[in-house]
Amino acid sequence: HDPHAEVARIAVVRSPEPDGAVLPGNPKGTAITANGQYAVVSGGPRLPPDAPPSGTVWIISLRSRAVVATVTGVGNDPYGVAILEHAN
């Protein structure tokens, strides 16, 4: 019940810039799948509205505590994340 306890810290890293620089992920929004297997984290830099999309979404396996997928170009400075699941 320690309020400062931490289970894991998982790095979210953006793709390299054209000049090769790797900038911080700047995570902003988080959602967890209904089955608790994955966390979805959005982030990216704050850029002018007319800048090319540079936001990133990371899919993190909560079992392995690792980034398992990355989606780039999702807009600028993305905050909100929602997971819509459907029955198969």
C-alpha positions in Angstrom: 0.0 0.0 0.0 3.0 2.3 -0.5 1.7 5.3 -2.6 5.2 5.7 -4.0 5.5 2.1 -5.2 6.3 1.5 -8.8 5.7 -1.7 -10.7 7.6 -0.8 -13.9 8.9 2.1 -15.9 8.7 1.5 -19.6 10.5 3.9 -22.0 8.6 5.3 -24.9 10.9 6.6 -27.6 10.0 8.4 -30.8 11.4 7.5 -34.2 14.6 9.4 -35.1 14.2 12.8 -36.6 15.5 13.4 -40.2 18.8 14.7 -38.6 19.1 11.4 -36.6 18.2 13.0 -33.2 15.9 10.9 -31.0 13.6 13.1 -29.0 11.7 12.2 -25.8 8.3 10.5 -26.2 6.4 13.1 -24.1 3.7 10.6 -23.1 0.3 12.3 -22.6 -2.7 9.9 -22.9 -3.1 6.4 -21.6 -5.7 3.7 -22.0 -5.8 0.0 -21.0 -7.5 -2.7 -23.0 -10.6 -4.4 -21.4 -8.7 -7.6 -20.9 -5.8 -5.8 -19.2 -3.2 -7.1 -21.6 -2.1 -3.9 -23.2 -1.6 -0.2 -22.4 -2.0 2.3 -25.3 0.0 5.5 -24.8 -0.1 8.6 -27.0 2.6 11.3 -27.1 4.7 13.6 -29.2 5.9 17.1 -29.5 3.8 20.3 -29.4 4.1 21.7 -32.9 2.2 24.3 -34.9 -1.1 23.1 -36.4 0.3 23.3 -39.9 3.3 21.1 -39.1 3.4 17.5 -40.5 1.9 14.9 -38.1 4.6 13.8 -35.7 2.6 12.2 -32.8 3.2 8.6 -31.8 1.1 5.8 -30.2 2.9 3.0 -28.4 1.3 -0.3 -27.6 2.7 -1.8 -24.5 2.3 -5.4 -23.3 1.6 -5.3 -19.6 2.7 -8.9 -19.3 6.1 -8.5 -20.8 6.3 -4.8 -19.8 7.7 -3.9 -23.2 6.6 -1.8 -26.2 5.3 -4.3 -28.8 4.1 -1.9 -31.5 4.4 1.8 -32.5 2.2 3.9 -34.7 3.7 7.2 -36.0 2.2 10.2 -37.7 -0.9 10.4 -35.6 -1.2 14.2 -35.4 0.6 16.8 -33.3 0.7 16.8 -29.6 -1.9 13.9 -29.2 -3.5 13.6 -25.8 -6.7 11.6 -25.9 -6.7 7.8 -26.3 -9.8 5.6 -26.4 -10.0 1.9 -27.1 -13.0 0.6 -28.9 -13.3 -3.1 -28.8 -15.9 -5.2 -30.6 -17.0 -8.8 -30.2 -15.8 -11.2 -32.8 
